[in-house]
Amino acid sequence: MTNRKWIALSAMIMLTAGIMTISTGCTKGGNKAASKADSTTFLYNIGSEPTTLNPITGTDLYNQAVQNFVLDSLMTRNLDTYEWEPALAEKSEISKDGKEFTFTLREGAKWSDGQPLTIEDVKFSFDVIFDPIYNAAHLRPYYENIEKAEVTGPRTIKFKTKSKYFGNFAVVAGLAVLPKHVYGDAKKGKEENKTILGSGPYMIDTYDKGVSLILKKNPNWWGFTAPEYKGRYNFEKIRLRFDKEENLALERLKKGELDYDSLTPEAFTKKAVGEPWGTEVLKKQVENSAPKSYGYIGWNLRKDMFKDKRVRRALAQLMNREEMNQKFRFGMSLPATGPWYQQSDYADHSVKAIAFDPKAAGDLLKEAGWTDSNKDGALDKGGKPFEFTLFYSNKDTEKYWVLYQEDLKKAGIKLSLQLLDWNALLKNMDEAKFDAVALGWGGGSVDIDPKQIWHSASIGKGGSNFIGYSNKEVDKLIDKAREELDKQKRIPLYQEIYRKIAEDSPYAFMFNDKFVLYAINNRIQQPKDTFKFAVGTEYFAVKATNQ
């Protein structure tokens, strides 16, 4: 899929490797056991348990992490060039007018249950996105320009577009293909939340709820005999753990219970030291061009206190990102400046991060009517104190919010902190029952499309614009940019969108990472430390000398 996914902020801090590289997992035992007895299992931690395994209704990145191993798309991206290459579709054709895309399904593809994968499955995978029973609102902004999918032969399907959109080909090429015989009955399919069946390199083996998910090789995967896929997916099994806490993940790395994990700057600099770091577990700092994730605090713009742009900007000015960066991230991150990663060609590089400035924040709050009317040190307006609650889902990030809480208190604002589990957090977001929430966005695509998150059409239940952001000028610019097929002409439009959203301060934007930091067990062999657009975990294997 090409859509961007919600992630808990702790996962966002760790998620920097890029395409199909999330975090990592584990089994029991020390390094010797992991190297020998478990030499056929890759130990990988995805950071949290998916709220559902349903590939149609799932909206979080943990669900996506499982999909990456279990489902196939029509085509896939080359990790060094970012060009499209064949996957389930052996070839593609674009009509002269650029409005129709035809894909030819490769012969012999099967589902992991042995049933043949047909062109009707491909058509179903598109049609189901618009099935009201499934309510896949998070996917629809991408596919709304595709008028229909039309089967034109036993192995061919044509996608016809309604209007120009620079990403039309990308969204259909990246379509995850689903089994109609599993999800075709919408009522039953919607309830398929504890399992997932696909045609990809792996399939579910066992699911230990709350702990881990073990995947095993899908013997029916076409890619194992395709010459162009040689060298990928070398492990018999993959154990996906749901460990949230960084210290636990670091201990698992040291004990050989993890093969690979992304590292925060703090872990890389301060915690991953001494034995066995540098011998059995290696630390690596690399740079690549993968889209970078970012964290944020999102304000519920339906709440009166957050409707005023001056208030939102003041709240951003009261967040000491520089201190957080130095204290918790060791200066290895960039304060985020806007609604996607600032290293992107589509970001307006003239936009600066909002600096910590309590005096300026106080002036803005006073302009907005928030004053200390009874001289008790607390701001109020119309007899109501300025106080709100921040929801977050991982205790590792609490230090950021405690620091923020202290600075807000000095400004006369009371911030209450509430730790929720991931499912409860998503439920509150979906029902708009929150004041503010700490989250992150995965990096998404190199070619940005902000409609999913920032267009007012995405505000509906289940949509990604859960904070309720609406700016008519931004809507018009997004619509215009989506119709511009020339990237060089699209760039200034998106830069203007970036600038306008940044000015509106709908989020308190936090950090973009400069580097990809990760740890890898010395038993693992890599073709290189990173490809251009991802670390490339699908090419990992156990070193021959350790087998």
C-alpha positions in Angstrom: 0.0 0.0 0.0 1.1 3.6 -0.5 -0.8 5.2 2.4 0.9 6.6 5.4 0.2 5.0 8.8 -0.3 6.1 12.4 2.5 5.1 14.8 3.0 5.6 18.4 5.5 8.3 19.0 8.0 5.8 20.5 7.9 3.8 17.3 8.2 7.0 15.3 11.4 7.8 17.1 12.8 4.4 16.1 11.3 4.1 12.7 13.9 5.7 10.4 15.1 3.0 8.1 12.4 3.5 5.4 10.6 1.2 3.0 9.6 -2.1 4.6 11.9 -1.6 7.6 10.1 -1.1 10.8 11.8 -2.3 13.9 12.6 -6.0 15.0 11.9 -9.2 17.0 13.1 -12.1 19.1 13.0 -15.6 20.6 14.3 -17.0 23.9 18.0 -17.8 24.4 21.4 -16.2 24.2 23.5 -15.4 21.2 24.7 -19.1 20.8 21.1 -20.3 20.7 20.1 -17.6 18.3 23.0 -18.3 16.0 22.7 -22.1 15.9 19.4 -23.5 17.1 17.5 -20.5 15.7 19.5 -19.9 12.6 16.5 -20.2 10.4 14.5 -17.6 12.3 14.8 -13.9 11.9 14.1 -12.1 15.2 12.2 -8.9 14.6 10.3 -6.4 16.8 7.5 -4.3 15.3 7.1 -2.2 18.5 3.5 -2.9 19.3 0.7 -5.3 18.7 -1.5 -4.5 15.6 -5.0 -3.5 16.6 -6.2 -5.9 13.9 -4.6 -8.1 11.3 -7.4 -7.2 8.8 -5.6 -5.7 5.8 -8.7 -3.7 4.8 -9.6 -2.0 8.0 -6.2 -1.8 9.7 -4.8 1.7 9.9 -1.7 1.5 12.1 1.9 0.8 11.0 2.1 -2.4 13.1 -0.6 -3.9 10.8 1.4 -2.7 7.8 4.5 -4.4 9.2 2.7 -7.8 9.0 1.2 -7.0 5.6 4.7 -6.3 4.2 5.6 -10.0 4.7 2.2 -11.6 3.9 0.7 -9.6 1.0 1.9 -8.9 -2.5 1.3 -5.8 -4.5 1.0 -5.6 -8.3 4.5 -4.0 -8.5 7.2 -3.1 -6.0 9.8 -0.3 -5.7 13.5 -0.8 -6.3 15.3 0.0 -3.1 18.1 1.8 -4.9 16.3 3.6 -7.8 12.7 3.9 -6.4 11.5 2.8 -9.9 8.6 0.3 -10.2 9.5 -3.3 -10.8 7.3 -6.4 -11.5 5.7 -8.2 -8.6 2.4 -10.1 -8.9 2.1 -8.3 -12.3 4.7 -9.4 -14.7 4.3 -6.3 -16.8 2.3 -3.0 -17.0 1.2 -0.7 -19.8 0.2 3.0 -19.8 -2.2 4.3 -22.5 -1.0 7.2 -24.7 -3.2 9.6 -22.9 -2.0 8.4 -19.5 -5.5 7.7 -18.3 -5.5 3.9 -18.4 -3.2 1.3 -16.8 -3.1 -2.3 -17.8 -1.4 -5.0 -15.7 -0.7 -8.6 -16.7 -0.8 -11.0 -13.8 2.1 -13.5 -13.7 1.2 -17.2 -14.2 1.0 -19.7 -11.4 0.6 -17.3 -8.5 -1.2 -18.9 -5.5 -2.5 -17.9 -2.1 -0.8 -19.4 0.9 -3.7 -21.8 1.3 -2.9 -23.2 -2.2 -5.8 -21.7 -4.0 -5.0 -20.0 -7.3 -4.7 -16.3 -7.4 -6.9 -14.9 -10.2 -7.5 -11.6 -11.9 -10.8 -11.5 -10.1 -8.9 -11.2 -6.8 -7.1 -8.2 -8.2 -10.4 -6.5 -9.2 -11.9 -7.4 -5.7 -8.9 -5.8 -4.0 -9.7 -2.5 -5.6 -13.5 -2.7 -5.3 -13.4 -3.5 -1.6 -11.8 -0.2 -0.8 -15.1 1.5 -1.6 -17.3 -1.1 0.2 -19.3 0.8 2.9 -19.3 -2.2 5.2 -15.5 -2.2 5.4 -15.3 1.6 5.7 -11.7 1.8 4.5 -11.7 5.6 4.8 -8.0 5.8 5.2 -7.4 4.3 1.8 -10.0 6.1 -0.3 -8.2 9.5 -0.8 -5.6 7.6 -2.8 -8.0 5.7 -5.1 -10.7 8.2 -5.6 -9.4 9.1 -9.0 -9.6 5.6 -10.2 -13.0 5.2 -11.9 -13.0 1.4 -12.1 -11.0 -1.8 -12.5 -12.1 -3.8 -15.6 -11.0 -7.4 -16.2 -9.9 -7.5 -19.9 -8.6 -11.1 -20.1 -7.8 -14.2 -18.0 -4.6 -12.5 -16.7 -5.2 -8.8 -17.5 -6.9 -5.9 -15.8 -7.3 -2.3 -16.8 -7.7 0.6 -14.4 -9.5 3.6 -15.8 -9.0 7.0 -14.2 -11.6 9.8 -13.6 -9.2 12.6 -13.7 -5.6 13.6 -13.7 -3.6 12.7 -10.6 0.2 12.4 -10.5 0.0 9.3 -8.3 -2.6 7.4 -10.3 -0.1 4.8 -11.6 1.6 4.5 -8.2 -1.6 3.8 -6.3 -2.7 0.9 -8.6 0.8 -0.5 -8.9 1.1 -0.5 -5.1 -2.4 -2.1 -4.6 -2.1 -4.9 -2.1 -3.9 -7.9 -3.6 -6.3 -9.7 -1.3 -8.0 -13.1 -1.6 -11.7 -12.7 -2.6 -12.5 -16.2 -1.1 -11.5 -14.9 2.3 -12.7 -11.3 2.4 -15.3 -11.4 -0.4 -18.2 -11.9 2.1 -18.1 -8.4 3.6 -19.8 -9.3 6.9 -17.5 -12.3 7.5 -14.5 -10.5 6.0 -14.8 -7.5 8.3 -14.6 -9.9 11.3 -11.3 -11.5 10.0 -9.2 -9.6 12.5 -7.0 -12.3 14.1 -5.5 -13.7 10.9 -4.3 -12.6 7.5 -4.0 -14.6 4.4 -2.0 -13.5 1.3 0.2 -14.6 -1.5 3.5 -13.0 -0.2 6.7 -14.7 1.0 5.4 -15.5 4.5 2.2 -16.8 6.1 1.0 -16.9 9.7 2.4 -19.8 11.8 1.4 -19.0 15.4 0.0 -15.9 17.1 0.7 -15.4 20.8 -1.6 -12.5 21.6 0.1 -9.6 23.3 3.5 -11.2 22.8 4.5 -12.1 19.3 3.5 -13.3 15.8 5.5 -16.0 14.1 5.5 -16.1 10.3 6.8 -19.0 8.2 7.8 -19.2 4.6 4.9 -19.5 2.2 5.8 -22.5 0.0 3.5 -21.2 -2.7 5.2 -17.9 -3.1 6.1 -17.2 -6.8 9.1 -15.1 -5.8 11.2 -18.0 -4.6 11.5 -19.3 -8.2 11.7 -15.8 -9.9 15.3 -15.0 -10.8 14.8 -11.3 -10.2 13.9 -12.0 -6.6 16.9 -14.1 -5.8 18.5 -13.2 -2.5 15.4 -12.0 -0.8 13.5 -13.4 2.2 16.1 -16.0 3.2 14.7 -17.0 6.6 12.4 -20.0 7.2 10.6 -18.1 9.9 10.3 -14.5 11.2 9.2 -13.8 14.8 7.5 -10.4 15.1 7.5 -9.3 18.7 5.3 -6.5 20.1 7.9 -5.0 22.6 7.2 -1.3 23.2 9.9 -0.4 25.7 13.3 0.5 24.4 15.3 -0.9 27.4 13.6 -4.3 26.9 14.5 -4.3 23.2 18.1 -3.4 24.0 18.4 -6.2 26.5 17.0 -8.6 23.9 19.6 -7.4 21.4 22.4 -8.0 24.0 21.1 -11.5 24.7 20.7 -12.5 21.1 16.9 -12.4 21.3 16.8 -9.7 18.6 18.7 -9.8 15.3 18.0 -6.2 14.2 16.5 -3.2 15.7 16.3 0.5 15.0 17.9 2.7 17.7 17.0 6.0 19.1 19.8 8.6 19.3 19.8 8.1 23.1 20.2 4.3 22.8 22.8 4.6 20.1 24.9 7.2 22.0 24.4 6.3 25.7 22.8 2.9 26.2 24.3 0.6 23.5 27.8 0.6 25.1 30.1 -2.0 26.5 29.9 -5.7 25.8 28.6 -7.2 23.6 28.2 -4.0 21.6 30.8 -3.9 18.8 31.4 -7.6 18.9 28.3 -9.7 18.9 25.9 -6.8 18.3 27.0 -4.0 15.9 25.8 -0.4 15.8 25.4 1.3 12.5 24.8 5.0 11.6 23.9 5.5 8.0 22.2 8.0 5.7 19.7 7.2 3.0 17.0 9.0 1.0 14.0 7.1 2.6 11.2 9.4 3.6 11.6 10.3 7.3 8.9 9.8 9.9 8.1 12.6 12.4 6.4 12.9 15.8 3.9 15.5 16.8 1.3 16.5 19.3 -2.0 16.8 17.5 -4.6 19.3 18.8 -8.3 18.4 18.6 -9.4 21.4 16.6 -13.0 20.8 17.5 -12.1 22.0 21.0 -12.6 25.7 21.6 -9.2 26.3 23.2 -7.4 24.9 20.1 -9.5 26.7 17.5 -7.4 29.9 17.7 -4.2 29.7 15.6 -2.4 32.0 18.1 -3.0 29.5 20.9 -1.7 26.6 18.9 1.5 28.6 17.9 2.0 29.6 21.5 1.7 26.0 22.6 4.5 25.2 20.0 6.6 28.0 21.4 6.3 26.5 24.8 7.8 23.2 23.7 11.6 23.3 24.2 12.6 21.1 21.3 16.2 22.2 21.4 16.5 21.0 25.1 14.7 17.7 24.2 17.0 17.2 21.2 20.2 17.7 23.3 19.0 15.9 26.4 17.1 12.9 24.9 18.4 12.8 21.3 22.0 13.9 21.7 21.7 16.5 18.9 21.2 13.9 16.3 17.7 15.1 15.1 16.4 18.1 13.4 13.5 20.1 14.9 10.6 19.4 12.5 9.4 22.5 10.5 6.2 21.3 9.0 3.7 18.6 7.9 6.2 16.2 6.3 9.9 15.6 6.5 12.0 18.7 5.8 14.6 16.9 3.7 11.9 16.3 1.0 12.1 18.2 -2.2 8.4 19.1 -1.5 9.2 20.9 1.8 9.6 24.6 1.9 13.1 24.9 3.2 12.6 28.6 4.1 10.2 27.5 6.9 12.0 27.4 10.2 11.2 25.3 13.3 9.2 27.2 15.9 11.7 28.3 18.6 11.2 27.9 22.3 10.0 31.4 23.3 7.9 31.7 26.5 7.7 35.5 26.2 6.3 35.4 22.6 4.0 32.6 23.7 2.7 34.7 26.5 2.0 37.6 24.2 0.1 35.4 21.8 -2.0 33.9 24.6 -2.8 37.3 25.9 -3.9 38.4 22.5 -6.2 35.4 22.4 -7.8 36.3 25.7 -6.0 34.0 28.0 -4.9 36.0 31.1 -4.3 35.3 34.8 -7.4 37.2 35.9 -7.2 36.3 39.6 -3.4 36.4 39.9 -3.1 32.7 41.0 -0.5 31.9 38.4 -2.9 30.1 36.1 -4.3 31.4 32.8 -8.0 31.5 32.4 -10.6 32.8 29.9 -14.2 33.4 30.5 -13.8 31.9 34.0 -12.3 28.6 32.6 -8.7 27.7 33.4 -6.4 26.7 30.5 -5.9 23.0 31.1 -6.0 20.0 28.9 -5.0 16.3 28.8 -2.4 14.7 26.5 -2.8 11.1 25.5 0.2 9.0 24.7 0.8 5.3 24.3 4.4 4.5 25.4 6.1 5.2 28.7 9.5 5.6 27.0 8.3 9.0 25.7 7.0 10.2 29.0 10.2 12.2 29.6 9.3 14.5 26.7 5.9 15.2 28.0 7.1 15.8 31.6 9.5 18.4 30.3 6.8 20.0 28.3 4.4 19.9 31.2 6.9 21.8 33.4 7.3 24.6 30.8 3.6 24.9 30.3 3.1 25.1 34.0 5.5 28.1 34.2 3.3 29.8 31.5 0.1 29.2 33.6 -1.2 26.1 31.7 -2.0 22.8 33.3 -1.2 19.7 31.3 -2.3 16.3 32.5 -0.6 13.3 31.1 -2.5 10.0 30.5 -0.9 6.8 29.2 -3.2 4.6 27.2 -2.7 1.3 25.5 -2.6 1.5 21.7 -6.1 0.2 21.1 -7.6 2.6 23.6 -5.7 5.5 22.0 -7.0 4.7 18.6 -10.6 4.4 19.9 -10.4 7.8 21.4 -9.0 9.3 18.3 -11.7 7.6 16.1 -14.4 9.0 18.3 -12.7 12.5 18.6 -12.6 12.0 22.4 -9.3 13.7 23.2 -7.8 17.1 23.8 -4.3 16.4 22.5 -2.5 13.2 21.4 1.1 12.3 20.9 1.7 10.3 17.8 3.9 10.0 14.7 3.5 9.6 11.0 5.5 7.1 8.9 7.5 8.7 6.2 5.1 7.7 3.4 6.1 8.0 -0.2 9.0 10.0 -1.7 6.3 11.7 -3.9 4.2 13.2 -1.2 0.4 13.4 -1.3 -0.9 15.2 1.7 -4.6 14.7 1.0 -4.9 11.7 3.4 -3.9 13.8 6.4 -4.5 17.5 5.6 -7.5 17.7 3.3 -10.8 18.5 4.9 -12.3 15.6 2.9 -10.3 13.2 5.2 -12.0 14.4 8.4 -14.7 11.7 8.4 -14.7 8.8 10.9 -11.8 6.5 10.2 -10.0 9.2 8.2 -6.5 10.3 8.9 -7.4 13.9 9.5 -8.6 13.0 12.9 -7.8 16.4 14.5 -10.3 18.1 12.2 -8.0 20.4 10.3 -9.7 22.4 7.6 -8.2 25.2 5.5 -10.0 26.0 2.2 -6.8 27.4 0.6 -4.9 24.2 1.5 -7.7 22.1 0.1 -7.6 23.9 -3.2 -3.8 23.7 -3.4 -3.8 20.0 -2.7 -6.5 19.4 -5.4 -4.5 21.5 -7.9 -1.1 19.8 -7.0 -2.6 16.3 -7.4 -3.6 17.1 -11.0 -0.1 18.4 -11.9 1.8 15.5 -13.5 5.1 17.4 -13.9 7.1 17.0 -10.7 9.0 20.2 -11.2 5.7 22.2 -11.4 4.2 20.3 -8.5 7.1 21.0 -6.1 6.3 24.8 -5.6 2.6 23.9 -5.1 3.4 21.5 -2.3 6.0 23.9 -0.8 3.2 26.5 -0.5 1.0 23.8 1.1 3.8 23.0 3.5 4.2 26.7 4.4 0.5 27.3 5.0 0.0 24.2 7.2 3.1 25.2 9.2 1.7 28.6 9.7 -1.6 27.2 11.0 0.3 25.0 13.6 -2.3 22.2 13.7 0.3 20.0 15.3 3.3 20.8 17.5 5.8 19.3 15.1 8.7 17.6 16.8 11.7 16.0 15.1 13.0 14.7 11.8 16.0 12.3 12.0 19.3 13.1 10.3 20.5 9.5 10.3 19.3 5.9 10.3 20.6 4.3 13.4 20.3 0.6 14.0 21.8 -2.5 15.7 22.3 -5.8 14.0 23.4 -9.2 15.4 26.8 -10.1 14.0 25.4 -13.4 12.8 23.4 -11.5 10.1 24.8 -10.9 6.7 23.8 -7.8 4.7 24.6 -7.0 1.1 25.4 -3.4 2.3 24.7 -1.2 5.3 21.8 0.5 3.5 20.3 0.8 0.0 19.4 4.3 -1.2 15.8 4.1 0.0 15.9 1.5 2.8 18.2 -0.6 4.9 16.8 -3.6 3.0 16.0 -6.2 5.7 14.5 -8.5 3.0 18.0 -9.2 1.8 19.3 -10.2 5.2 20.6 -13.8 5.7 22.6 -15.8 8.3 26.3 -15.8 7.6 27.4 -19.0 6.1 30.1 -19.6 8.7 27.5 -19.6 11.5 25.1 -22.1 9.9 
